[in-house]
């Protein structure tokens, strides 16, 4: 019996579906089926009843589930304790953040935190929202900060602070002479968008959909993997885009960009703190979460 088998068993039991459980673990369906089959063979019992469109726990499976969760929680606690024994001394914290909070918010927050807790080592990894979720599910990070809520039974999303997306164009763009436009007018110009899986992109597509604008109607000129790259492309006159005001602030002050108001649309989004319900929280994580709650720059 190994921890991967127990993790697979717990997720299949919660999802009642092998395919959905496999997606959460970033495994193939045959791979997670193999983990369950191996566990059943080792225990000498059947854990699931396979139905047409779902699976249900057997009596034995229902008996084992709470114990499996305890083993998983204890494993996480032991792993974190061993990590601290290997020289981390006062604490170690791995944080994952999507581009906007990672580049424009978290360095300031971590700096303040380190001034209060200099013995806690903090590592910040910046990646797409999807990658941050993957790292959290794989226990590679202790918590994440992303630009969109995450729907996953193993994770908890809670609003942390707000960010405003603004429409930007170069000073030479035809829209630069206007103070404001209607939302539907954005579809008339080349548009630069973040890549699929980006929290910013999800927010834009969802907000446009709510006012009856399909994102497919945008004249997509290019997709770029960072907000910094988008701002550079807009400065070069390659199109317009919606980006975080935090990210565009310096370029706006220097006159390299022009902000155009959207009369009938406002893009205010929450940035979210995400944690793994199944992961043991070490002392460093608890201290940092408490700091976020009281940090003056939040909310």
C-alpha positions, 0 to 999 in steps of 0.5 A: 500500500502506498500514498498514491493508492490512498490518494486515488482511492479518496478522490474516486470515492469523493468524485464517484467517477474515475475520469474526474478523479484522474483529472484532479490528479493529472493522471490518465483514467487507466492509471488511476484504475490501476492504482485502485485495482492494486489497492484492492488486490493488496487488501483482498477486498472490493472497494467500489461497485462499478455502475453504468455512469458512476462508482459507489463505495462498497461497505468495505470502502465506506469503512476504509475511507475515513481511515485513509483520510487520516493516513493521508493527513498524517503523511503530510504532517510527517513530510512537513516535519521532516522538511523542517528537520533538514535545516529549514529551522524556523520554517519554509513556505512555498507560494504559487501565484499567477502573473498579476499577483505574482509580479505586482502584489506578492513581492510587496506582501512577502517583503513585509512578511519577511521583515516580521519573520526573517527566519521563515524562508519564502519561495515564490513561483509565478505560473499560470492559474492552471499550473498553480492549481496543479502544483497545489494539488501535487503538494508542491506549494503550500498555497496559491494566489490566482486571478480567478476562483478555482472549482475543485473539491480538494481546494478552497478559494477565498477572495483576497483583494481586488484588481481592475482590468483596463482597456489600453491602446498605444498613443498612436492607435485610432482609439487613443483620441477617444475618452471612452467607447462602448464594449461592443466596439472592442470587436472592431480592432485587433485584440491581444489576449493572454493564453488559455488557462490564464486567470485574466483571460477567464475573467474577460471571457466570462464578463463579456459573455454576461453582456452578450459578447462572445469572445470569439467575436474579438479580432484576436491578433495574438495570444501572449504568455505574460502581461508584460509581453502584452503591454509591450505589444500594445505599446508597439501598436499591434492591438488593444488589450485588457490588462491589470491597472497595476501592470499598466501603471508605469507605462501610463505615467510615461505616456507609452499607453492610453487608457480608454474607458468602457462606458457600459462595462467594468472589469473589477475582479477578485484575486483569490487565495487557494489552499488544499483541504487535504494538505497539512498546514505547517506552522509557517503556512499558518503564520503567513495566512494570519499575516494575509488576514491582517495585512493593511494592503489587503482588502 
